[in-house]
Amino acid sequence: MNIDSIAIEAATDGACSGNPGPGGWGGLIIFDDKSELEIGGSEQNTTNNRMELTAAIKILEKLKTYKLKENFKLRTDSKYVIEGYTKWIINWKRNGWKTSSGKSVQNLDLWQKIDQLRINGLVMEYVKGHSGDKQNDRVDKIATNYSKGISLKSNSKKSESSVEFFEKSAPIEIQELFSRNEMIQKFAEKKYLLSSPELTNLLGEENHFKIKQYSSFEWRNWILIPKGEKYWIIEKKNPDFL
């Protein structure tokens, strides 16, 4: 996919175990150059309808960043999403976001969000679930796997699902370690100079004593080297010595 790629179609789906229970959502965008973008995510305690709505919201947010073909279709097996997006919202807004019986609209936060993301000319098309439709089967698999805590790896596709799964599901300590390593790698690649306080913030207070000594030391896959009189540079270890 390049910057001139045009999105020609999209699909979404949501899944939930227990309803309420652990849920997942999945989305797919197809481009005119045959490339595809997959996204997905999960929530621990949710409902099937909320996951269907979340999938549509996430895809609409993505679509806002691309050029779309005329009469663009977003395909879903959720009549709940289609009816709400095309019909119900009109009356709800007229009634102050109340139903015809005067009750508060269920999943109001998501309906208001999806209304804000409305795209002129976008057509929502119903597709029967589990009918052998390739796109629907794919987003169903993404959503179902996320609801079960399983990340997906797609072949030769532009995929965000595994990264988003990690960010949402890994223990906070592991997420922080991952982010720290990502940041260190960027500093190493750019050959940025870091002061001792900056390096302490990056590696954590547990490395303060080593930094204070101002001599080279190793941290995981990296070598920290003093530079000049007050700066440090980061280099990756030689793989032969790992």
N, C-alpha and C positions, 0 to 999 in steps of 0.2 A: 504494500500500500504506500503510495507517495502522496505528497501534499495536494496534488490535483485529482486524486481519486474521488469518485462520486459514489455516495452510498445509494444503493438501488433497492434495498429491502432489509427488514429487520424482523426478529422473532423474539418473544419473551415467554417465560413460564415461571411458575412458583410451585413450591412443594412444602408440605408440612407433615410431620409425624406426630399424630395425636390430635392436632387441631383443637385447642392450642397445644403446642409442643415445639421441639426443635424444627426450624424451617430453613429453606434455602431458596435462592432465586437465580435465574440464569438469563442471559441475553446474548444475542448474536446479530451482528451487522455484516451485510454482504456488500462488497464494492464492485464497481464496474471492471476493475482489473483482476477480478477473481479472488482477491484477497478477502480475508474475513477477520473480524474482531470479536472475541468472546469475552464476556465478563460474568462474574458471579459473586455471590456472597451468602452469608448465613446469619441467623439470629437464634438465640437459645430458646426463647419463649415467645411464640408468635402464632399466627393463624395462616391458613392457606390464602385467604383473601388479601391479607397484608403482604404476603410474599408475591402474589400476582401483581399487586399495585407497585410494590417496590421494584420489581423487575422492569415494569413499564417506565417508572420514574427514572431509573438508572440509564435505561436506553435512551429516553428522551433527552436526558442531560448530555449524553454522548453525541446524539444526533445534532445537537445545537452547535457542535464544533466542526461539522462536516457540511459539504455541499450535498444536497439531496436531489435525486431525480424527480421529475414531475410526477404527481399522483403517487408519492411514496407510500408504501404499505408497511404497516407494523402488524405482524401476524401473531395472534395469540389464541389459545383455546379457552380463555376466560371471558365468558359472556358478561360476567360481573364488571370487568374492566371496560369492555366495549360499550355496554349499556350506560355505565356511569360517565364515561368520557364523552359519548356522543349525545346522550339524552338527559340523564338524571341530574347532572351538574347544573343544567339550565334552570330547572325548577328549584333545586336546592339553594342556589344563589339568590333567586327571586324571593325565597322564603327565609332569607337570613341564615342559610345553611341548616335548615330544618327540613325534615321529611314532610310529606303531605299530612301526616298525623300529628305533626308538631314536635316530634322527637328529634334529638340530636342525630346527625348523620354519623353512622359508624365509620371508623377509620377516617375521621374528618381531617386529621393532619396530613394524611397521604393524598386525599382527594384535593385538598387545597393546593398541595405541592404539584400534583399532576396538572391541575388547571393552570398554574403559573407557567408550566413548561409546554403548554399547548403550542403546536406547530401548525401554522396555516398550510392547508393543502394535504396534511398527513391523513391517510385513510387507515382506520383500524379494521383489519380483516379477521374474521373468525375462521379457525381451522380446527377440525375435530381432533381431540387429543388421542394419542395411541392409535393413530390410523395409518401409520407408515409414512407420514410426512417427514422428510429428512430433517428440515429445519426444526420442526416441533419436537421431534425425537431428540435432537441434539440439545436444545435448551431444557427439555425435560430431564435429560441425564445430568446436565450441569446443576440444575436446581435440586434434584433428588440426591446427588452426591454431596452437595453442600449441606443438605439437611441431615445427612448421616456423618458429617465431619470428614468427608473424603475429598481431597483436592483432585483436580483434573489436569492432565497434561495433553495438550492438543498437538497433533502432527502438522507441521508446516503452516500453522495459523498464528495470527497475531493474538496472543492470549494474555489476559490479565488475571485469570482465575486463580492460578497457583499463588501469585503474589498476594492478592487480596485475601485468600484463604489464610495464608501465613500471618498476615497483619492482624486478622481478626481472631484467630484461633490459638496461636502460640502463647505460652506463658509470658507474662510481661517482662521477666528477666531475659528471656531468649530474644524477645522483640528488641529490647534495648541493646543487647549484645550484637544482634544483626545490624541495627542502625549504626552502632559505633564502628563496626567493621566497614560498613558501606562508606561512612564519612572518612575514615582513615584512608581507605583506598582512593577516594577522590583527592585528598590532600597529597597522597603519594604520587598519583598520576600527574597532578598539576605542579608538583614540586614546590608547594607552598611552604613558606617558613612560618613556624609557630613559636610563640613565646612560651616560657615555662608555665605561666598560669593557664594559657590556652591549652597546652598539652595536658596539664593536670585535669582540666575540665573534660577533655576528650577521653583520656584513659581512666579517669576516676581517681579519687583521693588515695586509693590503696597504692597508687604508683607515685605518690608525691615524693617519698624519700628518694627513690631512684632518680627522679627528675631533678631533685635538689642537688644531688651529687654531680650533676652536669657531666656525665660520661655516657658513652654509648651503652644501650641495653636492649634486650629483646622483649617484645610483647606479642605473644601468639605468632602470627605469620609475618610480623613486621620487625624492623630494626629501627630504633630511634637514635639519631645521630646529632650531637651538638654542632651548631654552625655559627661561626663568628663568636661573639661573646655572650649572646643572650637568646639565640634562636635555636630551633631544632628542625631537622628535616626527616621525613619518613621514607624508608625504602623497604621494598618487599624482600623477604629472605630468599636466598638462592634455593630453589626446590631440592637441590642435591643434599642440602643440609637439614631439611625438614624432618 
